[in-house]
Amino acid sequence: MSDLDFSTTQVAIALASALAGACYVALILVPAVRCYGRLWEKVGAGFLTLFIMASLVGAGAALGLAVVWTYDQYA
């Protein structure tokens, strides 16, 4: 056994994280930054997109927690 043995769950989480990061950059960050001309406006827009990402992650985590919390009632 080598030190780099990953479980299926770890691989799935890594791939999902990479996909989510790529989608964040391509669909949220790049369009927001391209709308502005000055450097400080671009930096500000990039910083504000972090709030969008945090709200999407929070909504996903809340939905996942709700599913896990109520799973035994409906399974």
For each residue, the residues with C-beta under 8 A, 3 or more apart:
1: 5
2: 5
3:
4:
5: 1 2
6: 10 11 14
7: 10 11
8: 11 12
9: 12 13
10: 6 7 13 14
11: 6 7 8 14 15
12: 8 9 15 16
13: 9 10 16 17
14: 6 10 11 17 18
15: 11 12 18 19
16: 12 13 19 20
17: 13 14 20 21
18: 14 15 21 22
19: 15 16 22 23
20: 16 17 23 24
21: 17 18 24 25
22: 18 19 25 26
23: 19 20 26 27 28
24: 20 21 27 28 29 49 53
25: 21 22 28 29 30
26: 22 23 29 30
27: 23 24 30 31
28: 23 24 25 31 32 49 52 53
29: 24 25 26 32 33 46 49
30: 25 26 27 33 34
31: 27 28 34 35
32: 28 29 35 45 46 48 49
33: 29 30 36 42 45 46
34: 30 31
35: 31 32 45
36: 33 41 42 44 45
37: 41
38: 41 42
39: 42 43
40: 43 44
41: 36 37 38 44 45
42: 33 36 38 39 45 46
43: 39 40 46 47
44: 36 40 41 47 48
45: 32 33 35 36 41 42 48 49
46: 29 32 33 42 43 49 50
47: 43 44 50
48: 32 44 45 51 52
49: 24 28 29 32 45 46 52 53
50: 46 47 53 54
51: 48 54 55
52: 28 48 49 55 56
53: 24 28 49 50 56 57
54: 50 51 57 58
55: 51 52 58 59
56: 52 53 59 60
57: 53 54 60 61
58: 54 55 61 62
59: 55 56 62 63
60: 56 57 63 64
61: 57 58 64 65
62: 58 59 65 66
63: 59 60 66 67
64: 60 61 67 68
65: 61 62 68 69
66: 62 63 69 70
67: 63 64 70 71
68: 64 65 71
69: 65 66
70: 66 67 73 74
71: 67 68 74 75
72: 75
73: 70
74: 70 71
75: 71 72
